[in-house]
């Protein structure tokens, strides 16, 4: 069992700014329920979901993108009634953090004691055991149940995947949310070898994962990012990388693509460039989104959609099987971790503030025992 009754944890006490995050030393260590395991958290990644849930950005009452100001201070007009990814209320206090790696230190009834000591990486999607493919019954670690911004966390036994890797816990914690989201997005559009895909926002956690995973599928990758990150994103496998603020961006992209059009767009940015993304798609092209950091409200010309025979996809709750596939990629070193910076849990507010500045490539990690 855990060595103590209490643990250190970053506890979210309500929707709002950084003041709603309280680091406690006396939070009760959870006990594994039936068919659950208790994990001593080695590291846990920070994601946009953590910020968006804290400030209530998912509420339909919010129409702007996630800014550093809103991320730090909260959003005044956010409605608590639909402030999570699933359009429900959050139960407080809540420990956030979806990207968990660590070791199993205890098991609940129904789980073999032989699992104690296993090094694991956690699938953050918590599913109904009787109907695991039903997306309506799914919850997210750190949202519908306590996550990894703590020294210990409980998860269903089937969510804790054993893996064989020489990577550190911090490096492994860059993978779960970002890379599974990216792989799900590419599955939704059925990206194939030889196709051309455009990836806006390529330097963030999901964006940089998309570049690697699309390259792994032998697609021709075009990426959009800030000027300072162009060379790094190209090293990840992008054929061409474009500075997002340059004049005539659409024209520059077309000049770099055979046929002047792309087969697919994998977007986590949204905002005013949405129209351009659809215009760049070839007939029968596919667009997939799993975020809208530049703004969720976009302009859609329905004539572009139907006259070009386009298909639009959303991607949130991934099907069973994608995470197991991701673990295989990690073990075979087919994808690389992008560890931007590590912070002790006592500095989680500073870590989230730096995350919101978007000056990094990859992922920020919280170390609960540092």
C-alpha positions in Angstrom: 0.0 0.0 0.0 0.9 3.6 -0.2 3.5 4.6 2.5 1.3 7.3 4.1 -2.4 8.3 4.6 -2.0 11.7 2.9 -0.3 13.0 -0.2 0.7 16.1 -2.0 -1.8 17.2 -4.7 -2.8 20.2 -6.8 -6.5 20.5 -6.1 -8.9 22.4 -8.3 -11.5 24.1 -6.1 -13.7 25.6 -8.8 -13.8 27.3 -12.2 -11.6 30.3 -12.5 -8.1 31.6 -12.5 -4.9 30.3 -10.9 -6.4 31.1 -7.5 -8.6 28.0 -7.9 -5.6 25.7 -7.9 -4.5 24.9 -4.4 -1.4 22.7 -3.6 -2.2 20.6 -0.6 0.1 18.3 1.5 -2.8 16.6 3.3 -5.1 15.3 0.5 -6.2 11.7 1.3 -4.4 9.0 -0.7 -7.1 7.2 -2.7 -7.8 3.5 -2.2 -8.3 1.3 -5.2 -11.8 0.0 -5.7 -12.8 -3.2 -7.3 -10.9 -3.8 -10.5 -8.7 -0.7 -10.0 -5.0 -0.1 -9.4 -3.3 2.5 -7.3 -0.4 4.2 -9.1 2.5 6.1 -7.6 2.7 8.9 -10.1 6.1 9.4 -11.6 5.1 12.3 -13.9 2.0 13.9 -15.4 1.8 16.1 -18.4 -0.1 19.4 -18.8 -2.6 19.8 -21.6 -5.0 22.4 -23.0 -7.8 20.3 -21.4 -6.5 21.1 -18.0 -6.7 24.9 -18.7 -10.0 24.7 -20.5 -11.7 22.8 -17.8 -10.3 25.1 -15.1 -11.5 28.3 -16.7 -14.8 26.8 -18.1 -13.9 27.3 -21.7 -15.9 24.4 -23.0 -19.1 26.2 -22.0 -21.3 27.2 -25.0 -21.4 30.7 -23.4 -17.7 31.2 -24.4 -16.9 32.2 -28.0 -13.3 33.2 -27.9 -10.1 31.2 -28.0 -8.0 30.3 -25.0 -5.8 33.3 -24.3 -3.0 33.6 -21.7 -5.1 36.3 -19.9 -8.2 34.0 -19.7 -6.0 31.1 -18.8 -4.5 32.9 -15.8 -7.6 34.8 -14.6 -10.5 32.8 -15.8 -13.5 33.6 -18.0 -16.2 35.7 -16.4 -19.1 34.6 -18.6 -18.4 30.9 -18.5 -21.4 28.8 -17.4 -20.6 26.1 -14.8 -23.5 24.0 -16.1 -21.7 22.9 -19.3 -18.1 23.7 -18.5 -16.4 20.3 -19.3 -15.6 18.6 -22.6 -18.8 16.5 -22.2 -21.0 19.4 -21.5 -21.5 18.5 -17.8 -20.6 20.0 -14.5 -17.3 19.3 -12.7 -17.4 17.9 -9.2 -15.1 19.8 -6.9 -12.6 19.4 -5.4 -11.0 17.8 -8.4 -7.4 16.7 -9.1 -6.6 17.3 -12.8 -3.9 15.7 -14.9 -4.6 13.2 -17.7 -1.0 12.2 -18.7 0.0 9.7 -16.0 3.0 7.4 -15.9 4.3 5.6 -12.8 4.2 2.3 -11.0 1.4 0.3 -9.5 1.7 0.1 -5.7 -1.6 -1.5 -4.8 -4.5 -3.2 -6.4 -8.2 -3.5 -5.6 -10.4 -6.6 -5.4 -10.4 -8.5 -8.7 -6.9 -7.5 -9.8 -4.0 -9.9 -9.5 -1.4 -8.9 -6.8 1.2 -9.7 -9.4 0.5 -6.3 -11.0 2.1 -4.5 -8.0 5.4 -3.1 -9.2 4.5 -2.8 -12.9 5.7 0.3 -14.7 2.7 1.7 -16.5 1.4 4.4 -18.8 -2.3 5.3 -18.4 -5.0 5.6 -21.1 -6.9 8.7 -19.9 -10.3 7.7 -21.3 -12.3 5.9 -18.6 -14.9 3.7 -20.2 -18.0 1.8 -19.1 -16.8 -1.9 -18.8 -20.2 -3.2 -20.0 -20.1 -1.1 -23.2 -16.6 0.3 -23.7 -17.2 1.6 -27.3 -20.1 3.8 -26.2 -18.7 7.3 -26.3 -21.6 8.7 -24.4 -20.5 6.6 -21.3 -16.9 7.7 -21.4 -15.1 10.0 -18.9 -11.7 11.7 -18.9 -9.0 11.3 -16.2 -8.7 14.6 -14.4 -12.2 15.7 -15.4 -14.8 13.1 -14.5 -12.4 11.5 -11.9 -9.2 12.5 -10.1 -6.1 12.5 -12.2 -2.3 12.7 -11.9 -1.4 16.1 -10.5 -0.8 14.2 -7.2 1.6 11.7 -5.8 -1.0 8.8 -6.2 -4.0 8.2 -8.4 -6.5 5.4 -9.0 -7.5 4.1 -12.4 -9.3 1.1 -13.8 -6.9 -1.8 -14.2 -7.5 -2.0 -17.9 -6.4 1.6 -18.3 -2.9 0.9 -16.9 -0.7 -0.4 -19.7 2.6 -2.1 -19.0 5.3 -0.9 -21.3 9.0 -1.7 -21.9 10.9 1.5 -22.5 14.1 3.2 -21.5 12.5 6.6 -21.5 12.1 8.4 -18.2 8.7 8.9 -16.5 8.7 12.5 -17.6 9.4 11.6 -21.2 6.7 9.0 -21.2 4.2 11.5 -19.7 4.4 13.5 -23.0 2.6 10.8 -24.9 -0.9 9.8 -23.5 -3.3 12.6 -24.3 -1.5 14.4 -27.1 -0.4 11.4 -29.1 -3.6 9.4 -28.7 -5.6 12.4 -29.7 -3.4 12.8 -32.8 -3.6 9.2 -33.8 -7.4 9.3 -33.3 -7.5 12.3 -35.6 -5.5 10.5 -38.3 -7.7 7.4 -38.0 -10.9 9.6 -38.4 -9.6 10.8 -41.8 -8.0 7.5 -42.7 -4.7 9.2 -43.7 -2.8 7.0 -46.1 0.7 6.7 -47.5 1.5 9.3 -50.2 -1.4 11.7 -49.3 -0.7 15.4 -48.4 -1.8 16.6 -45.0 -1.8 20.2 -43.6 -1.2 20.5 -39.8 -1.8 24.0 -38.3 -0.5 24.6 -34.8 2.3 22.1 -35.3 4.5 23.0 -32.3 2.1 22.2 -29.5 1.6 18.8 -27.9 -1.0 17.5 -30.3 0.4 19.4 -33.3 3.9 18.0 -32.9 2.4 14.5 -32.4 0.4 14.9 -35.6 3.6 15.7 -37.5 5.4 12.6 -36.2 2.4 10.2 -36.6 1.5 11.5 -40.1 5.2 11.1 -41.1 5.1 7.6 -39.7 2.2 6.8 -42.1 4.4 8.1 -44.9 2.2 11.0 -45.7 3.5 14.3 -47.2 3.4 16.6 -44.1 2.9 20.4 -44.4 3.0 22.3 -41.1 2.2 25.8 -39.9 3.9 27.2 -36.8 5.7 30.3 -35.5 8.9 31.6 -37.1 11.2 30.5 -34.3 10.0 26.9 -34.5 10.2 26.2 -38.3 13.5 24.2 -38.3 12.5 22.1 -35.3 9.2 21.0 -36.8 10.9 20.1 -40.1 13.2 17.8 -38.1 10.1 15.9 -36.9 9.2 14.9 -40.4 7.4 17.8 -42.0 8.2 18.2 -45.8 7.4 21.9 -45.7 6.9 24.3 -42.7 5.2 27.7 -43.0 5.4 30.7 -40.8 1.8 31.4 -39.7 2.0 35.2 -39.8 3.5 35.5 -43.3 1.7 37.4 -46.0 0.0 35.2 -48.7 0.1 32.1 -46.5 -2.4 30.3 -48.6 -0.5 31.1 -51.8 2.8 29.9 -50.3 1.1 26.6 -49.3 -0.4 26.0 -52.7 3.0 26.7 -54.4 4.5 23.9 -52.3 1.9 21.2 -53.1 1.6 19.2 -56.3 -1.8 20.0 -57.7 -2.0 23.1 -55.4 -4.4 21.3 -53.0 -4.1 19.0 -50.0 -5.9 15.7 -49.2 -6.5 16.4 -45.5 -6.3 18.9 -42.7 -5.7 18.0 -39.1 -6.6 21.1 -37.1 -6.4 22.0 -33.4 -6.3 25.8 -34.0 -9.6 26.9 -35.6 -10.1 30.6 -35.7 -10.1 32.9 -38.7 -8.0 30.6 -40.9 -10.6 27.8 -40.9 -12.0 29.1 -44.2 -8.5 28.9 -45.8 -8.1 25.3 -44.6 -11.2 24.2 -46.4 -10.3 26.2 -49.5 -7.0 24.3 -49.6 -8.7 20.9 -49.6 -9.0 19.0 -52.9 -12.3 17.5 -54.0 -13.2 14.7 -51.6 -10.8 16.1 -49.0 -11.1 15.5 -45.3 -10.9 17.9 -42.4 -10.6 16.8 -38.7 -10.5 18.9 -35.6 -9.8 18.2 -31.9 -9.4 21.7 -30.6 -9.9 25.4 -31.3 -7.2 27.3 -29.4 -7.5 30.3 -31.7 -11.3 30.4 -31.4 -14.3 28.0 -31.7 -16.5 30.2 -33.8 -15.7 30.0 -37.5 -17.2 30.9 -40.8 -18.3 28.1 -43.1 -19.4 28.6 -46.7 -21.7 25.6 -47.3 -21.0 25.8 -51.0 -17.3 24.9 -50.3 -18.4 21.9 -48.3 -20.9 20.4 -50.7 -19.4 21.5 -54.1 -16.0 20.0 -53.2 -17.5 16.9 -51.6 -15.7 17.5 -48.4 -16.0 15.5 -45.2 -15.7 17.2 -41.8 -14.8 15.2 -38.6 -14.6 15.8 -34.9 -12.4 13.7 -32.7 -12.7 13.5 -28.9 -13.4 10.1 -27.4 -11.1 7.6 -29.2 -12.2 4.0 -29.8 -10.7 1.2 -27.8 -7.5 -0.1 -29.3 -5.8 3.2 -30.3 -3.9 3.5 -27.0 -2.6 0.0 -27.2 -1.3 0.8 -30.7 0.4 3.9 -29.3 2.2 1.9 -26.6 3.5 -0.3 -29.4 4.9 2.8 -31.3 6.7 3.9 -28.1 8.2 0.5 -27.4 9.4 0.3 -31.0 10.8 3.9 -30.8 8.8 4.9 -33.8 7.8 8.2 -32.2 9.9 10.5 -29.9 9.0 12.3 -26.8 9.1 16.1 -26.9 9.8 17.2 -23.3 9.8 21.0 -23.1 10.2 21.5 -19.4 9.6 19.9 -16.0 8.2 21.5 -12.9 7.6 20.3 -9.3 3.9 20.2 -8.4 4.4 23.1 -6.0 5.0 25.3 -9.1 2.0 24.1 -11.1 0.7 27.7 -11.5 4.0 28.8 -13.0 4.0 25.8 -15.3 0.5 26.5 -16.6 1.4 30.2 -17.1 4.5 29.2 -19.2 2.3 26.6 -21.1 -0.2 29.4 -22.0 2.6 31.6 -23.5 3.0 28.9 -26.3 6.7 29.6 -26.7 7.6 25.9 -26.3 7.6 22.9 -28.6 6.1 19.7 -27.1 4.9 19.1 -23.5 5.3 20.5 -20.0 5.5 17.9 -17.2 4.6 18.0 -13.5 6.7 15.9 -11.1 4.7 15.1 -8.0 7.7 13.9 -5.9 10.1 16.7 -6.8 
